[in-house]
Amino acid sequence: MLTFQAGQNLSLSQQNPGIQHVELNLSWEPADGPQILDASAFALTEQGTVRDDGDFIFYNQPVLAGNGITLQDNGQQFAICLADLPAAIARIAITVALDAGEGQSMAILRQIRLELRNGSNGTGIASFTLDTTGMIETAIILGELYRRRSEWKFRAVGQGFAGGLAALARHFGVDVSDEAEPASPQPSPMLEEAVPSASPVSESGSTVPPSSSPPSPGEGASPALKIESPDPAPLSGGVLGGRDAASSDQLSARCRELEHVGTGFLNWLTEHHERVGQEKAGLTKEFRRLVAQARRLNQAVQRPMCAGVFGPSQSGKSYLISALARKGNAPLLADFAGQKIDFIRDLNPEGGRESTGLVTRFTLQTIPGVTPAAPVQMRLLTQTDLVKMLGNTYYADCDHSDDEPLSQTRLNELLTGLVSFAQTSPVDPLTAEDVFDLQAYFERYFKGQERVRLLRHGYWEQAAQLAPRLRIQDRARLFGIIWGDVDAFSQLYIRLYNGLQGLNFATDAQAGLEALIPREQSIIDVQTLKSLGTGSGGTLTLTGTNGARVTLPRSEVAALIAELRIVISEQPWDFFQHTDLLDFPGARSREQIKDLPAFLQGNDALQSLFLRGKVAYLFERYCAEQELTSMLLCIGPSNQEVKTLPEMVYDWVISTHGATPEQRTQQPTALFLVLTKFDMEFEEKAGERSPEGRWTTRLESSLLNFFGKQHEWPRQWDVQGCFRNSYWLRNPNFKAKHMFDYDESGRELGIRPGEKSRIEMFRTAFLRDQNANRHFRNPTEAWDAGFTLNDGGVTYLAQSLRPLCNPELKRQQLTGQTLQLREQMAERIGHYHVSDNPEQELEKRLEAARQVAARLIDCAGEQRFGELLRSLQTDSDDLESIYYRIETRLPDETQAAGAPTIGTAVDTQKMKVLLGLSTSGDKTQEETRKDDAALFAREVVAEWMRDLQDLSGDKSRCDYYRVPEALMAEFVKELISGAQRLKLEDQIVAQTRRVTGFRMKFEQIVTLPARLTANLLNRYVDFLGYDALALDKRPLLSLENGPRPVFPPRAVPQGGPQLSERQSTYDQDYYTDWIRAYLDLVERNARFHDGAEVDLAANRHLGALLTQLHSAAA
C-alpha cells in the first residue's frame, strides 16, 4: 500500500486495471475519545458543486440518489461503484466533520487516516494520514476521487474548514437550512444600481443576499442591492497550515524576528565560512534575499490592503476604475485639501489617452499636514528603481542576439578604473544591500541574458563595495554596464538621479494643483513625457516630506512618480473603509529592437522605451512589496498581444495564492478575470450562422489559449478544478444603440424590442457552453449582471469583491508567507546544525529523500526529468569566463592568492627539504598557497552550488518540475553534500593541473580545462558518481528477473544492436536507476563523517538561531 502526502495522486485505472469497486475507510486517533466525528461524501460536477441535495451522502442520507456511493452502517466506510456513477459526476470529495463543543477543533485528535482499497478483493491501494495537531478547523476534506477523461484518479487533500459539516455542505452547494433566519438586512446606501438575481458565493464561502424580486435583464428599473453589514465578512475556508492569521502587531514582530535571524546567519557565515566551504557564496546570496523579503513583508504589514485593476493597455480598465471609485452615478470627485475636482472631466487625459506610466491610488485615507498650497500627493521612485527600469527596457525591448558580448577584459578594466574614483565614505543613502537587491532583480527576471550571466562573476561583489562611494557620473559608468553603456540611458539616469538628490532622496513629495491642471499639461498625460531628455515643457516645484524642495522639468517629475494619491470625497462602497483601489498603467507589448542606437535617433524613442520599462517594473515592484491583495484582471475581446502578461499574472498568483492547486485551495480566490467590452460580443459577424461558438472563442482567446498555454491555473486552479472567478463587464457610457433604447439624457431604458429574441438566443448558447460553465461560478448571474442597465456588471463585481476586501485576508496571505519564509530559513540553517540525536536526523533525511523521490517520479511522468537534470548541469562557456578571469586577474590579486602558478606546480617545499633549507615557517606558508587550478576549481564549484541553490528558490521552475520549493531545497542540498563527500573539487584541481601542465595557445588554456570540468560536473549529475563504483558496490533494483545494480554497462551485441518490434523503456529505466541512486546517495551522505570536530560555540549559535525561528512562529 502506497503512503501519500497531501497533494499526491495516482491513477486507479493504471494502478488497478479494470477496477470497478472502491472502498474508502476512515479512522482516527484517539478512537475512543468523547468526540463525535461524522464522515460524509459529496458527489460533484465539473463545476465543483452538487447537482442537488441528493448528492450529499451522510448519516441521514447514506446512499447516493441513483446508487453508486454508500456510507456503510459503521459510519466510517464508503463503498463506491464507479460504473454506477451518473455521467455528470466528475468528482467525489471524502470529508470528516467534528460535532464540536464550544472552543473545540480537530486538534483534540492526533491524526485522521484514510485508506483506499480495491472493493472487489480488499487489496490496499493507498493510505493518507493527516496530523491534526494544532488545527483550528472543525471539518476536513481528506481526499477525493476524480475523473480525468476515461480514467479515475485519487488525490490526498487534507484541507481544513471552519464551521463544521454545515460549512462544508454550503461550500459544495448543498442547501443547508438554519434553525433561525437572521433579520433581513437594510440596503447599503452606497449601492444604488441593480445587480443580477441570485446571491453569488465567493471563494471564501461568504454569501451576499440577493436583491428582492429582480426583473429580467434590461427590463425597467432595478432594486437596490442589499449588503448584510458594513463590516467585512469573515473569511471561511482553509487557513494556511491550520493556523489563524496573526494580528498586525504579531506579524510585524515575526517579520522583524525573521530579519534578525537572517542577519545573524549571514554573520555566522562570515565567521565560520570554513564550515560551509564553497556553499558560502550561494548561501550568502540566498539569505540576503530572505532578509530583504522579511523586511518587505514587515513594510507590507504597515500598509493598507489594496485591490488592483490591471490588464493590457486599452483593455477597458478606465470604466471599471471610475465606476468602482465613485458613489453611485455621482461624479468621481478628488479631494485636494478641501478643494473638490471632477477626476474624469478635469484630470483624466482627454480622449481616453493613457497615463504617463504611474499607479493611481484611490483612497479615503488622508495624510496629515497636506496643505491647499501643495495638495497633490505622490510616491517617488528610488535611485535603484531607476537602474531596474533602464535595465528592464534594455533587456526586454531589445534583441541582443547580434551584439558583441561583454568581455571579461572590459569588465575588469571598468572595475579597476573606478577604484581610484571611490570616495572614502558613502556619498548618499545607497548601501551595499541595495546593490545586492539589484543583483537579485536582474538574476530573477533576466537570468537568461548573456550579459547578466557574466556579471555574476565578481561584478556585483565589487559593485557593492564601490557604488555607495562613487559620485553620480562615476556611478553611471558602473551601472551603465548593465544596460550596455547606452549613453542616452546613462544620461537619463544621471538627470533623474539629480532630481531625487534635490529632494534629499525623499520617498514621498507634494506639489501644487498646477501639476494636474490644466489637464493638457498634467503630469498624468502621456504627452508630458515626450520632452523627457530635452528639459522643455515647463517646470514644477516639488516638496519632499523631509522638507527639501526642488524645481524640475515637468517631464522629469512625471518620470519620477511611482504613484499618484487621489483622496476621493465620498465613500463609494463600504470596503473602501479599509481598502485602497490601485489603477495600474496598462501592460504593453515589448519591442524587439535590433539596432538600439539607430532606434534612439527617432522622435520620442527614449520616452517610449522608458515608459515600457517603467510600466513593467511598477507592477513587479508592487507585487514584490505585497501591495496587491486582490487583482481585477481586465481582458478585452481582441487577440492578446502583450506576451509578457501571463508571466506577470502568474508571479502574482504564486506570491498570493501559491504555486500548486493544493496551495491555492487554502486561500479564497482573490483573482477576478474581468472580460470587458461585453457588448462587442453581440456585433454581427460575417458568415456566422449560430452564436454557439463565439463564447468558447472568447474564453479561449482571453483565458485558455493566452494564460493557459504557459501555466496550468486556468484549467487547474485548485483541487476542485478550473479557475471559475470570471465576470462580464460592459461600459454603458459607450452607446450600443443597436441593443438598447436610451432616454434624452443618454441613460439606458431597456433592450430594444427587436433585439430581445436575438439576445435570448445568445444567452441560451452561453449557458449551454461548456467553457462558460467551467469558468463562471454562476453563468446566469454573470450574464444578467452584464445586462444590468446603466451598470454593465460593476455592482455584481463589487458585490463579489467585497468579501475579499477584508484585512483578515491580507493578514492571512502575509501569515502564510512569513511561515514559508521561516521554514526556508530553518531548513537552510538546520542543515549545518549538528543534532544530538544522529539516528533521528538520519531518519528525517531519509524521509525527505523519499518525498523527493515521489516528486521526481511525477516530474518523469510529465516528461520533464531530462530538463530537470539539464538545469542542474553547467555550461563550459560559463566556466571559460571563470578561468579567463583567473588568468587575467590583477597583480595584487595574484599576490593575495599566494603567487599562484599554472600547470604542474614546482614543489618548492620538497626542494627546500632536499637542500636542507626548510623551516617550520616556510612549511606553514607553503601549506596555505593555492595555485590557479585550485582557485579555478573553488570558484567553479561555488558557482555550480549557487546555481543549484537558485533553483530551489525559483517558484516557477519548482512548479514546472513538480517539486515544491522545500523539497527542491532538500534535493539540491543532498546533491551538494554528495559532491563534497566525493571530493568533486579535488578531482577538478587534479584534472586541471594535468591538462595545463604543458604549453598551449592562450585560447586553449582557457577552453580545455573549462570543457573537461563541465564534463566532470555534468557526469556527476548524470550518474551521481555511481558510474565510478564497481558493480557490487552499487545499490540494487529488484526486478522480476532478479536484482541488478543501477546504471549497468550496456553490452553491444556482436553485429550491432537489433531493433525490436516494441520500443524499449530505456528512458524509464534510466529515471528509475537515477532515483534509486539518489536514495542511496542520501543515506551515504547522512552516514558520512569526515572526522572534523564540531565547533561547539558555532553550533550553539546555530541552535539559538533555530530557537528564535521557532519562537517567530508562535
Secondary structure, 3 states (H helix, E strand, C coil): CEEECCCCEEEHHHHCCCCCEEEEEEEEECCCCCCCEEEEEEEECCCCCCCCHHHEEECCECECCCCCEEECCCCCEEEEEHHHCCCCCCEEEEEEEECCCCCCCHHHCCEEEEEEEECCCCCEEEEEEEECCCCCCCEEEEEEEEEECCEEEEEEEEEEECCHHHHHHHHCCCCCCCCCCCCCCCECCCCCCCCCCCCCECCCCCECCCCCCCCCCCECCCCCCECCCCCCCCCCCCCHHHCCCCCHHHHHHHHHHHHHHHHHHHHHHHHCHHHHHHHHHHHHHHHHHHHHHHHHHHHHHHCCEEEEEECECCCCHHHHHHHHHCCCCCCCEEEECCEEEEHHHHHCCHHHCCCCCCEEEEECCCCCCCCCCCCEEEEECCHHHHHHHHHHHHHHCECCCCCCCCCHHHHHHHHHHHHCCCCCCCCCCCCHHHHHHHHHHHHHHCCCCHHHHHHCCCHHHHHHHHHHHCCHHHHHHHHHCCCCCCHHHHHHHHHHHHHHHHCCCCCEEEECHHHCCCHHHCCCCHHHHHHCCCCCCCEEEEEECCCCEEEEEHHHHHHHEEEEEEEECCCCCHHHHCEEEEECCCECCCCCECCHHHHCCCCCHHHHHHHHHHHHHHHHHHHHCCCEEEEEEEECCCCCCCCCHHHHHHHHHHHHCCCCHHHHHCCCCCEEEEECCHHHHHCCCCCCCCCCCHHHHHHHHHHHCCCCCCCCCCCCCECCECCCEEEECCCCCCCCCCCEEECCCCCEEEECHHHHHHHHHHHHHHHHCHHHHHHECCHHHHHHHHCCCCCCCHHHHHHHHHHHCCHHHHHHHHHHHHHHHHHHHHHHHHCCCCCCCHHHHHHHHHHHHHHHHHHHHHHHHCCCHHHHHHHCCCCHHHHHHHHHHHHCCCHHHHHHCCCCCCCCCCCHHHHHHHCCCCCHHHHHHHHHCCCHHHHHHHHHHHHHHHHHHHHHCCHHHHHHCCCCHHHHHHHHHHHHHHHHHCCHHHHHHHHHHHHCCCCCCHHHHHHHHHHHHHHHHHHHHHHCCHHHCCHHHCCEEEECCEEEECCCCCCCCCCCCCCCCCCCCHHHHHHHHHHHHHHHHHHHHHHCCCCCCCCHHHHHHHHHHHHHHHHHCC
